[in-house]
Amino acid sequence: MGSPETSMSVDSWRYITESELSDPNLAYPRVLTPNNRSNPRGVCLLINQRDFDQAKTGQERRDGTDVDADIIERTFIKCGYSVNRATNLTLRKMEYLLDDG
């Protein structure tokens, strides 16, 4: 077994249940693991592409992506990440954000 500083019992782990992820009114505390206690743990770039130029892509509006993005954002915050969220970026803006952001 590892030392007390690096070991953690299975019972002390906090798991996110499906009902917790589905409740938009809940705020979740950050969970830091023994292996990574930096705060924030890292940065999550969340791009929610709901609307498209249908004439160019043939892709229709994707209703419901805002709800999905909310769930993903809360999940990463719960895991200790800082979340940068962008919605409906053009290709040029997306490339800029990924290259220089």
One Martini backbone bead per residue (centre of mass of N, CA, C, O) as a GRO file, in nm:
protein
  101
    1MET     BB    1   0.102   0.032   0.013
    2GLY     BB    2   0.068   0.349   0.048
    3SER     BB    3   0.087   0.635   0.165
    4PRO     BB    4  -0.123   0.853   0.325
    5GLU     BB    5  -0.071   1.087   0.112
    6THR     BB    6  -0.140   0.881  -0.156
    7SER     BB    7  -0.381   0.753  -0.028
    8MET     BB    8  -0.717   0.617  -0.107
    9SER     BB    9  -1.016   0.539  -0.045
   10VAL     BB   10  -1.290   0.437  -0.208
   11ASP     BB   11  -1.506   0.583  -0.020
   12SER     BB   12  -1.382   0.889  -0.079
   13TRP     BB   13  -1.500   0.897  -0.341
   14ARG     BB   14  -1.654   1.114  -0.589
   15TYR     BB   15  -1.949   1.074  -0.763
   16ILE     BB   16  -2.134   1.132  -1.053
   17THR     BB   17  -2.453   1.148  -1.111
   18GLU     BB   18  -2.702   1.161  -1.336
   19SER     BB   19  -2.888   1.352  -1.168
   20GLU     BB   20  -2.676   1.574  -1.122
   21LEU     BB   21  -2.625   1.641  -1.428
   22SER     BB   22  -2.948   1.711  -1.480
   23ASP     BB   23  -2.922   1.952  -1.267
   24PRO     BB   24  -2.912   2.301  -1.325
   25ASN     BB   25  -2.933   2.401  -1.000
   26LEU     BB   26  -2.661   2.289  -0.938
   27ALA     BB   27  -2.377   2.311  -0.725
   28TYR     BB   28  -2.039   2.210  -0.740
   29PRO     BB   29  -1.787   2.085  -0.595
   30ARG     BB   30  -1.463   2.047  -0.590
   31VAL     BB   31  -1.246   1.783  -0.709
   32LEU     BB   32  -0.959   1.647  -0.556
   33THR     BB   33  -0.694   1.461  -0.616
   34PRO     BB   34  -0.403   1.317  -0.507
   35ASN     BB   35  -0.254   1.367  -0.799
   36ASN     BB   36  -0.427   1.658  -0.824
   37ARG     BB   37  -0.412   1.985  -0.653
   38SER     BB   38  -0.463   2.179  -0.854
   39ASN     BB   39  -0.594   2.528  -0.889
   40PRO     BB   40  -0.658   2.459  -1.148
   41ARG     BB   41  -0.607   2.174  -1.331
   42GLY     BB   42  -0.728   2.326  -1.590
   43VAL     BB   43  -0.836   2.366  -1.931
   44CYS     BB   44  -1.159   2.405  -2.081
   45LEU     BB   45  -1.267   2.385  -2.413
   46LEU     BB   46  -1.597   2.496  -2.508
   47ILE     BB   47  -1.769   2.408  -2.808
   48ASN     BB   48  -2.085   2.539  -2.927
   49GLN     BB   49  -2.233   2.411  -3.225
   50ARG     BB   50  -2.553   2.504  -3.329
   51ASP     BB   51  -2.489   2.689  -3.573
   52PHE     BB   52  -2.526   2.703  -3.934
   53ASP     BB   53  -2.444   2.720  -4.271
   54GLN     BB   54  -2.667   2.569  -4.465
   55ALA     BB   55  -2.570   2.638  -4.754
   56LYS     BB   56  -2.274   2.512  -4.701
   57THR     BB   57  -2.342   2.236  -4.509
   58GLY     BB   58  -2.652   2.121  -4.451
   59GLN     BB   59  -2.677   2.211  -4.157
   60GLU     BB   60  -2.872   2.218  -3.897
   61ARG     BB   61  -2.998   2.308  -3.627
   62ARG     BB   62  -2.894   2.222  -3.278
   63ASP     BB   63  -3.102   2.145  -3.065
   64GLY     BB   64  -2.978   2.114  -2.719
   65THR     BB   65  -2.673   2.203  -2.682
   66ASP     BB   66  -2.696   2.380  -2.427
   67VAL     BB   67  -2.754   2.155  -2.229
   68ASP     BB   68  -2.501   1.990  -2.286
   69ALA     BB   69  -2.297   2.217  -2.216
   70ASP     BB   70  -2.381   2.249  -1.921
   71ILE     BB   71  -2.303   1.963  -1.833
   72ILE     BB   72  -2.008   1.973  -1.917
   73GLU     BB   73  -1.925   2.219  -1.752
   74ARG     BB   74  -1.998   2.104  -1.470
   75THR     BB   75  -1.811   1.861  -1.485
   76PHE     BB   76  -1.539   2.017  -1.510
   77ILE     BB   77  -1.572   2.184  -1.256
   78LYS     BB   78  -1.595   1.941  -1.065
   79CYS     BB   79  -1.290   1.849  -1.163
   80GLY     BB   80  -1.120   2.145  -1.158
   81TYR     BB   81  -1.187   2.321  -1.402
   82SER     BB   82  -1.145   2.562  -1.633
   83VAL     BB   83  -1.401   2.731  -1.827
   84ASN     BB   84  -1.418   2.784  -2.178
   85ARG     BB   85  -1.686   2.938  -2.358
   86ALA     BB   86  -1.822   2.873  -2.688
   87THR     BB   87  -2.043   3.008  -2.952
   88ASN     BB   88  -2.072   3.000  -3.276
   89LEU     BB   89  -1.820   2.961  -3.461
   90THR     BB   90  -1.608   3.035  -3.677
   91LEU     BB   91  -1.344   2.914  -3.829
   92ARG     BB   92  -1.156   3.152  -3.769
   93LYS     BB   93  -1.218   3.171  -3.462
   94MET     BB   94  -1.137   2.882  -3.396
   95GLU     BB   95  -0.844   2.897  -3.490
   96TYR     BB   96  -0.760   3.126  -3.306
   97LEU     BB   97  -0.831   2.993  -3.036
   98LEU     BB   98  -0.641   2.739  -3.079
   99ASP     BB   99  -0.370   2.900  -3.141
  100ASP     BB  100  -0.394   3.183  -2.940
  101GLY     BB  101  -0.601   3.168  -2.686
   0.00000   0.00000   0.00000
